[in-house]
Amino acid sequence: MKLQSILEELLSIASLLNYTVRREKGNFRSGDCRMKQDNYIVLNSLVPLESRISVLAKVISMHNLELLSIKPAVRLIIEQEKNRKNQETTIPLDF
């Protein structure tokens, strides 16, 4: 599956999950946020397509997707991001 097709599928899933996706250019990191009752995903158009896919998949992976029909290749990417997020470790800080 082509990267652009994967991105479009993830954008569609984000919409189903009631996210508004904004694509902007600038010096910022992509991610999700909530303003009042609205959920947003802000994607930096200046970063590579792979990075935008990763951000979308990471945000989507936080939701229950059992009832959604998702193409296997896209579901695999979402699961990989979910596993990557779960493997991230925090560094304990001693104060």
N, CA, C and O atoms as CSV, one atom per row, in Angstrom:
chain,resi,resn,atom,element,x,y,z
A,1,MET,N,N,0.847,-1.176,0.000
A,1,MET,CA,C,0.000,0.000,0.000
A,1,MET,C,C,0.898,1.247,0.000
A,1,MET,O,O,1.870,1.316,0.751
A,2,LYS,N,N,0.568,2.213,-0.835
A,2,LYS,CA,C,1.372,3.427,-0.924
A,2,LYS,C,C,1.179,4.297,0.306
A,2,LYS,O,O,0.126,4.273,0.944
A,3,LEU,N,N,2.208,5.064,0.629
A,3,LEU,CA,C,2.172,5.911,1.818
A,3,LEU,C,C,1.020,6.910,1.771
A,3,LEU,O,O,0.362,7.147,2.784
A,4,GLN,N,N,0.772,7.493,0.603
A,4,GLN,CA,C,-0.311,8.465,0.484
A,4,GLN,C,C,-1.662,7.800,0.768
A,4,GLN,O,O,-2.530,8.409,1.393
A,5,SER,N,N,-1.843,6.559,0.316
A,5,SER,CA,C,-3.083,5.830,0.573
A,5,SER,C,C,-3.242,5.526,2.057
A,5,SER,O,O,-4.345,5.603,2.599
A,6,ILE,N,N,-2.138,5.182,2.710
A,6,ILE,CA,C,-2.174,4.914,4.152
A,6,ILE,C,C,-2.554,6.192,4.898
A,6,ILE,O,O,-3.380,6.166,5.809
A,7,LEU,N,N,-1.943,7.309,4.502
A,7,LEU,CA,C,-2.264,8.589,5.130
A,7,LEU,C,C,-3.754,8.897,4.978
A,7,LEU,O,O,-4.396,9.310,5.944
A,8,GLU,N,N,-4.302,8.705,3.803
A,8,GLU,CA,C,-5.713,8.982,3.557
A,8,GLU,C,C,-6.610,8.078,4.403
A,8,GLU,O,O,-7.628,8.533,4.924
A,9,GLU,N,N,-6.242,6.811,4.543
A,9,GLU,CA,C,-7.014,5.899,5.388
A,9,GLU,C,C,-6.991,6.350,6.846
A,9,GLU,O,O,-8.019,6.337,7.523
A,10,LEU,N,N,-5.815,6.746,7.323
A,10,LEU,CA,C,-5.695,7.209,8.703
A,10,LEU,C,C,-6.479,8.501,8.926
A,10,LEU,O,O,-7.081,8.686,9.984
A,11,LEU,N,N,-6.475,9.380,7.951
A,11,LEU,CA,C,-7.264,10.610,8.050
A,11,LEU,C,C,-8.747,10.286,8.136
A,11,LEU,O,O,-9.484,10.922,8.890
A,12,SER,N,N,-9.180,9.309,7.374
A,12,SER,CA,C,-10.573,8.881,7.403
A,12,SER,C,C,-10.952,8.305,8.773
A,12,SER,O,O,-12.024,8.593,9.304
A,13,ILE,N,N,-10.059,7.491,9.331
A,13,ILE,CA,C,-10.301,6.902,10.659
A,13,ILE,C,C,-10.345,8.006,11.710
A,13,ILE,O,O,-11.199,7.986,12.596
A,14,ALA,N,N,-9.437,8.962,11.616
A,14,ALA,CA,C,-9.425,10.073,12.567
A,14,ALA,C,C,-10.749,10.831,12.513
A,14,ALA,O,O,-11.278,11.239,13.548
A,15,SER,N,N,-11.268,11.011,11.341
A,15,SER,CA,C,-12.560,11.684,11.185
A,15,SER,C,C,-13.676,10.873,11.846
A,15,SER,O,O,-14.547,11.437,12.508
A,16,LEU,N,N,-13.650,9.559,11.666
A,16,LEU,CA,C,-14.644,8.696,12.309
A,16,LEU,C,C,-14.572,8.772,13.831
A,16,LEU,O,O,-15.575,8.586,14.519
A,17,LEU,N,N,-13.385,9.046,14.342
A,17,LEU,CA,C,-13.179,9.164,15.787
A,17,LEU,C,C,-13.410,10.597,16.282
A,17,LEU,O,O,-13.054,10.941,17.409
A,18,ASN,N,N,-14.008,11.416,15.427
A,18,ASN,CA,C,-14.376,12.806,15.757
A,18,ASN,C,C,-13.189,13.730,15.982
A,18,ASN,O,O,-13.241,14.622,16.829
A,19,TYR,N,N,-12.128,13.519,15.227
A,19,TYR,CA,C,-11.000,14.438,15.247
A,19,TYR,C,C,-11.094,15.364,14.039
A,19,TYR,O,O,-11.491,14.948,12.950
A,20,THR,N,N,-10.732,16.591,14.242
A,20,THR,CA,C,-10.528,17.524,13.151
A,20,THR,C,C,-9.024,17.542,12.902
A,20,THR,O,O,-8.238,17.812,13.810
A,21,VAL,N,N,-8.635,17.252,11.672
A,21,VAL,CA,C,-7.204,17.206,11.349
A,21,VAL,C,C,-6.831,18.487,10.621
A,21,VAL,O,O,-7.427,18.838,9.603
A,22,ARG,N,N,-5.836,19.177,11.161
A,22,ARG,CA,C,-5.331,20.404,10.556
A,22,ARG,C,C,-3.921,20.137,10.045
A,22,ARG,O,O,-3.089,19.556,10.742
A,23,ARG,N,N,-3.676,20.565,8.837
A,23,ARG,CA,C,-2.338,20.442,8.245
A,23,ARG,C,C,-1.776,21.850,8.105
A,23,ARG,O,O,-2.300,22.680,7.361
A,24,GLU,N,N,-0.713,22.092,8.828
A,24,GLU,CA,C,-0.111,23.419,8.866
A,24,GLU,C,C,1.387,23.315,8.606
A,24,GLU,O,O,1.983,22.248,8.757
A,25,LYS,N,N,1.974,24.414,8.221
A,25,LYS,CA,C,3.422,24.500,8.042
A,25,LYS,C,C,3.988,25.357,9.149
A,25,LYS,O,O,3.402,26.376,9.515
A,26,GLY,N,N,5.126,24.949,9.685
A,26,GLY,CA,C,5.745,25.770,10.710
A,26,GLY,C,C,6.775,25.016,11.511
A,26,GLY,O,O,7.124,23.879,11.194
A,27,ASN,N,N,7.251,25.656,12.543
A,27,ASN,CA,C,8.273,25.087,13.407
A,27,ASN,C,C,7.591,24.553,14.673
A,27,ASN,O,O,7.639,25.196,15.722
A,28,PHE,N,N,6.959,23.378,14.575
A,28,PHE,CA,C,6.268,22.765,15.699
A,28,PHE,C,C,6.223,21.260,15.499
A,28,PHE,O,O,6.426,20.744,14.400
A,29,ARG,N,N,5.949,20.576,16.599
A,29,ARG,CA,C,5.805,19.125,16.547
A,29,ARG,C,C,4.337,18.776,16.362
A,29,ARG,O,O,3.467,19.395,16.974
A,30,SER,N,N,4.063,17.796,15.528
A,30,SER,CA,C,2.695,17.348,15.299
A,30,SER,C,C,2.179,16.618,16.522
A,30,SER,O,O,2.958,16.074,17.305
A,31,GLY,N,N,0.866,16.607,16.684
A,31,GLY,CA,C,0.268,15.890,17.801
A,31,GLY,C,C,-1.215,16.173,17.907
A,31,GLY,O,O,-1.811,16.801,17.032
A,32,ASP,N,N,-1.799,15.700,18.996
A,32,ASP,CA,C,-3.231,15.899,19.204
A,32,ASP,C,C,-3.461,16.828,20.387
A,32,ASP,O,O,-2.613,16.968,21.268
A,33,CYS,N,N,-4.618,17.452,20.383
A,33,CYS,CA,C,-4.987,18.320,21.492
A,33,CYS,C,C,-6.508,18.421,21.545
A,33,CYS,O,O,-7.218,18.034,20.616
A,34,ARG,N,N,-6.969,18.946,22.645
A,34,ARG,CA,C,-8.404,19.137,22.829
A,34,ARG,C,C,-8.644,20.585,23.229
A,34,ARG,O,O,-8.010,21.103,24.148
A,35,MET,N,N,-9.557,21.221,22.533
A,35,MET,CA,C,-9.943,22.590,22.853
A,35,MET,C,C,-11.448,22.595,23.084
A,35,MET,O,O,-12.245,22.361,22.175
A,36,LYS,N,N,-11.806,22.872,24.339
A,36,LYS,CA,C,-13.205,22.805,24.768
A,36,LYS,C,C,-13.721,21.400,24.488
A,36,LYS,O,O,-13.225,20.440,25.076
A,37,GLN,N,N,-14.689,21.259,23.618
A,37,GLN,CA,C,-15.254,19.938,23.318
A,37,GLN,C,C,-14.713,19.345,22.016
A,37,GLN,O,O,-15.147,18.268,21.608
A,38,ASP,N,N,-13.787,20.020,21.367
A,38,ASP,CA,C,-13.301,19.603,20.057
A,38,ASP,C,C,-11.943,18.923,20.159
A,38,ASP,O,O,-11.066,19.369,20.899
A,39,ASN,N,N,-11.782,17.839,19.409
A,39,ASN,CA,C,-10.513,17.112,19.343
A,39,ASN,C,C,-9.812,17.453,18.037
A,39,ASN,O,O,-10.420,17.438,16.967
A,40,TYR,N,N,-8.523,17.762,18.141
A,40,TYR,CA,C,-7.745,18.120,16.967
A,40,TYR,C,C,-6.487,17.263,16.878
A,40,TYR,O,O,-5.906,16.854,17.884
A,41,ILE,N,N,-6.094,17.011,15.640
A,41,ILE,CA,C,-4.769,16.480,15.351
A,41,ILE,C,C,-4.136,17.507,14.421
A,41,ILE,O,O,-4.684,17.830,13.368
A,42,VAL,N,N,-2.979,18.013,14.824
A,42,VAL,CA,C,-2.284,19.014,14.013
A,42,VAL,C,C,-1.060,18.338,13.412
A,42,VAL,O,O,-0.196,17.827,14.125
A,43,LEU,N,N,-1.007,18.348,12.091
A,43,LEU,CA,C,0.106,17.734,11.376
A,43,LEU,C,C,0.961,18.811,10.729
A,43,LEU,O,O,0.444,19.729,10.093
A,44,ASN,N,N,2.262,18.691,10.894
A,44,ASN,CA,C,3.191,19.615,10.267
A,44,ASN,C,C,3.460,19.141,8.845
A,44,ASN,O,O,4.037,18.073,8.639
A,45,SER,N,N,3.046,19.928,7.877
A,45,SER,CA,C,3.204,19.558,6.467
A,45,SER,C,C,4.655,19.553,6.010
A,45,SER,O,O,4.962,19.034,4.936
A,46,LEU,N,N,5.548,20.119,6.804
A,46,LEU,CA,C,6.956,20.181,6.410
A,46,LEU,C,C,7.725,18.914,6.764
A,46,LEU,O,O,8.848,18.735,6.292
A,47,VAL,N,N,7.154,18.030,7.581
A,47,VAL,CA,C,7.851,16.794,7.958
A,47,VAL,C,C,7.528,15.705,6.942
A,47,VAL,O,O,6.525,15.805,6.234
A,48,PRO,N,N,8.354,14.673,6.856
A,48,PRO,CA,C,8.117,13.600,5.888
A,48,PRO,C,C,6.767,12.908,6.110
A,48,PRO,O,O,6.225,12.900,7.215
A,49,LEU,N,N,6.256,12.344,5.049
A,49,LEU,CA,C,4.977,11.632,5.075
A,49,LEU,C,C,4.965,10.540,6.135
A,49,LEU,O,O,3.950,10.328,6.800
A,50,GLU,N,N,6.088,9.847,6.296
A,50,GLU,CA,C,6.180,8.769,7.284
A,50,GLU,C,C,5.931,9.277,8.694
A,50,GLU,O,O,5.302,8.596,9.504
A,51,SER,N,N,6.427,10.478,8.987
A,51,SER,CA,C,6.242,11.065,10.316
A,51,SER,C,C,4.784,11.434,10.551
A,51,SER,O,O,4.262,11.245,11.650
A,52,ARG,N,N,4.132,11.958,9.528
A,52,ARG,CA,C,2.709,12.298,9.663
A,52,ARG,C,C,1.875,11.037,9.875
A,52,ARG,O,O,0.930,11.037,10.664
A,53,ILE,N,N,2.225,9.969,9.172
A,53,ILE,CA,C,1.533,8.690,9.342
A,53,ILE,C,C,1.735,8.189,10.758
A,53,ILE,O,O,0.789,7.717,11.390
A,54,SER,N,N,2.940,8.282,11.259
A,54,SER,CA,C,3.256,7.824,12.605
A,54,SER,C,C,2.433,8.568,13.663
A,54,SER,O,O,1.903,7.952,14.588
A,55,VAL,N,N,2.329,9.887,13.524
A,55,VAL,CA,C,1.561,10.681,14.483
A,55,VAL,C,C,0.087,10.280,14.449
A,55,VAL,O,O,-0.526,10.071,15.496
A,56,LEU,N,N,-0.472,10.173,13.263
A,56,LEU,CA,C,-1.879,9.781,13.148
A,56,LEU,C,C,-2.120,8.404,13.749
A,56,LEU,O,O,-3.077,8.205,14.497
A,57,ALA,N,N,-1.250,7.453,13.419
A,57,ALA,CA,C,-1.405,6.088,13.931
A,57,ALA,C,C,-1.286,6.054,15.447
A,57,ALA,O,O,-2.011,5.313,16.111
A,58,LYS,N,N,-0.386,6.844,15.994
A,58,LYS,CA,C,-0.194,6.882,17.444
A,58,LYS,C,C,-1.444,7.415,18.150
A,58,LYS,O,O,-1.871,6.858,19.162
A,59,VAL,N,N,-2.023,8.478,17.624
A,59,VAL,CA,C,-3.235,9.045,18.219
A,59,VAL,C,C,-4.404,8.067,18.076
A,59,VAL,O,O,-5.160,7.852,19.023
A,60,ILE,N,N,-4.542,7.489,16.907
A,60,ILE,CA,C,-5.638,6.548,16.657
A,60,ILE,C,C,-5.510,5.317,17.539
A,60,ILE,O,O,-6.516,4.750,17.965
A,61,SER,N,N,-4.280,4.900,17.815
A,61,SER,CA,C,-4.062,3.679,18.608
A,61,SER,C,C,-4.569,3.801,20.038
A,61,SER,O,O,-4.701,2.791,20.729
A,62,MET,N,N,-4.853,5.011,20.494
A,62,MET,CA,C,-5.344,5.210,21.849
A,62,MET,C,C,-6.840,4.902,21.972
A,62,MET,O,O,-7.397,4.965,23.068
A,63,HIS,N,N,-7.478,4.575,20.871
A,63,HIS,CA,C,-8.915,4.341,20.855
A,63,HIS,C,C,-9.237,2.866,20.631
A,63,HIS,O,O,-8.411,2.106,20.124
A,64,ASN,N,N,-10.447,2.477,21.016
A,64,ASN,CA,C,-10.940,1.128,20.755
A,64,ASN,C,C,-11.369,1.069,19.292
A,64,ASN,O,O,-12.284,1.780,18.877
A,65,LEU,N,N,-10.714,0.232,18.527
A,65,LEU,CA,C,-10.954,0.170,17.083
A,65,LEU,C,C,-11.654,-1.115,16.645
A,65,LEU,O,O,-11.758,-1.388,15.449
A,66,GLU,N,N,-12.126,-1.894,17.594
A,66,GLU,CA,C,-12.715,-3.190,17.268
A,66,GLU,C,C,-13.902,-3.096,16.327
A,66,GLU,O,O,-14.088,-3.978,15.489
A,67,LEU,N,N,-14.705,-2.057,16.440
A,67,LEU,CA,C,-15.917,-1.945,15.638
A,67,LEU,C,C,-15.692,-1.275,14.290
A,67,LEU,O,O,-16.611,-1.185,13.475
A,68,LEU,N,N,-14.472,-0.806,14.056
A,68,LEU,CA,C,-14.166,-0.138,12.796
A,68,LEU,C,C,-13.582,-1.119,11.788
A,68,LEU,O,O,-12.796,-2.000,12.135
A,69,SER,N,N,-13.981,-0.946,10.546
A,69,SER,CA,C,-13.417,-1.737,9.456
A,69,SER,C,C,-12.163,-1.019,8.960
A,69,SER,O,O,-12.238,0.062,8.376
A,70,ILE,N,N,-11.013,-1.642,9.203
A,70,ILE,CA,C,-9.734,-1.027,8.854
A,70,ILE,C,C,-8.945,-2.012,7.992
A,70,ILE,O,O,-8.864,-3.201,8.301
A,71,LYS,N,N,-8.378,-1.508,6.930
A,71,LYS,CA,C,-7.567,-2.355,6.050
A,71,LYS,C,C,-6.422,-2.954,6.845
A,71,LYS,O,O,-5.851,-2.290,7.710
A,72,PRO,N,N,-6.076,-4.224,6.557
A,72,PRO,CA,C,-5.027,-4.908,7.331
A,72,PRO,C,C,-3.696,-4.154,7.378
A,72,PRO,O,O,-3.060,-4.110,8.432
A,73,ALA,N,N,-3.264,-3.569,6.278
A,73,ALA,CA,C,-1.982,-2.857,6.265
A,73,ALA,C,C,-2.029,-1.642,7.195
A,73,ALA,O,O,-1.044,-1.332,7.865
A,74,VAL,N,N,-3.154,-0.970,7.232
A,74,VAL,CA,C,-3.305,0.203,8.090
A,74,VAL,C,C,-3.409,-0.223,9.547
A,74,VAL,O,O,-2.828,0.411,10.428
A,75,ARG,N,N,-4.152,-1.296,9.799
A,75,ARG,CA,C,-4.271,-1.811,11.163
A,75,ARG,C,C,-2.895,-2.222,11.698
A,75,ARG,O,O,-2.597,-2.011,12.874
A,76,LEU,N,N,-2.071,-2.801,10.848
A,76,LEU,CA,C,-0.724,-3.199,11.253
A,76,LEU,C,C,0.105,-1.980,11.675
A,76,LEU,O,O,0.818,-2.034,12.677
A,77,ILE,N,N,0.016,-0.900,10.926
A,77,ILE,CA,C,0.752,0.316,11.269
A,77,ILE,C,C,0.267,0.874,12.597
A,77,ILE,O,O,1.073,1.302,13.423
A,78,ILE,N,N,-1.041,0.872,12.808
A,78,ILE,CA,C,-1.607,1.359,14.067
A,78,ILE,C,C,-1.105,0.504,15.227
A,78,ILE,O,O,-0.710,1.035,16.265
A,79,GLU,N,N,-1.119,-0.806,15.055
A,79,GLU,CA,C,-0.646,-1.708,16.114
A,79,GLU,C,C,0.845,-1.510,16.387
A,79,GLU,O,O,1.274,-1.553,17.540
A,80,GLN,N,N,1.630,-1.293,15.343
A,80,GLN,CA,C,3.062,-1.064,15.524
A,80,GLN,C,C,3.308,0.214,16.332
A,80,GLN,O,O,4.180,0.247,17.201
A,81,GLU,N,N,2.544,1.251,16.043
A,81,GLU,CA,C,2.691,2.500,16.805
A,81,GLU,C,C,2.242,2.311,18.246
A,81,GLU,O,O,2.846,2.862,19.166
A,82,LYS,N,N,1.196,1.541,18.440
A,82,LYS,CA,C,0.722,1.271,19.798
A,82,LYS,C,C,1.788,0.520,20.584
A,82,LYS,O,O,2.051,0.843,21.742
A,83,ASN,N,N,2.399,-0.477,19.961
A,83,ASN,CA,C,3.457,-1.243,20.623
A,83,ASN,C,C,4.684,-0.379,20.884
A,83,ASN,O,O,5.318,-0.502,21.932
A,84,ARG,N,N,5.019,0.485,19.951
A,84,ARG,CA,C,6.174,1.375,20.125
A,84,ARG,C,C,5.918,2.310,21.302
A,84,ARG,O,O,6.817,2.569,22.102
A,85,LYS,N,N,4.688,2.815,21.406
A,85,LYS,CA,C,4.331,3.700,22.511
A,85,LYS,C,C,4.416,2.965,23.841
A,85,LYS,O,O,4.874,3.526,24.836
A,86,ASN,N,N,3.974,1.711,23.859
A,86,ASN,CA,C,4.011,0.920,25.084
A,86,ASN,C,C,5.434,0.560,25.493
A,86,ASN,O,O,5.694,0.330,26.673
A,87,GLN,N,N,6.361,0.508,24.535
A,87,GLN,CA,C,7.735,0.143,24.831
A,87,GLN,C,C,8.572,1.332,25.281
A,87,GLN,O,O,9.671,1.164,25.810
A,88,GLU,N,N,8.045,2.536,25.066
A,88,GLU,CA,C,8.789,3.715,25.512
A,88,GLU,C,C,8.891,3.683,27.027
A,88,GLU,O,O,7.919,3.405,27.730
A,89,THR,N,N,10.048,3.963,27.493
A,89,THR,CA,C,10.237,3.958,28.933
A,89,THR,C,C,10.469,5.362,29.441
A,89,THR,O,O,11.007,6.217,28.737
A,90,THR,N,N,10.068,5.577,30.632
A,90,THR,CA,C,10.323,6.879,31.242
A,90,THR,C,C,11.581,6.763,32.096
A,90,THR,O,O,11.868,5.712,32.668
A,91,ILE,N,N,12.291,7.819,32.164
A,91,ILE,CA,C,13.526,7.839,32.943
A,91,ILE,C,C,13.182,8.421,34.311
A,91,ILE,O,O,12.714,9.555,34.409
A,92,PRO,N,N,13.416,7.641,35.363
A,92,PRO,CA,C,13.097,8.188,36.697
A,92,PRO,C,C,14.042,9.328,37.043
A,92,PRO,O,O,15.254,9.241,36.846
A,93,LEU,N,N,13.468,10.372,37.550
A,93,LEU,CA,C,14.272,11.531,37.926
A,93,LEU,C,C,14.366,11.573,39.448
A,93,LEU,O,O,13.355,11.500,40.146
A,94,ASP,N,N,15.565,11.688,39.942
A,94,ASP,CA,C,15.777,11.807,41.386
A,94,ASP,C,C,16.009,13.275,41.710
A,94,ASP,O,O,16.916,13.915,41.179
A,95,PHE,N,N,15.178,13.779,42.580
A,95,PHE,CA,C,15.311,15.180,42.999
A,95,PHE,C,C,15.824,15.267,44.388
A,95,PHE,O,O,16.001,16.366,44.913
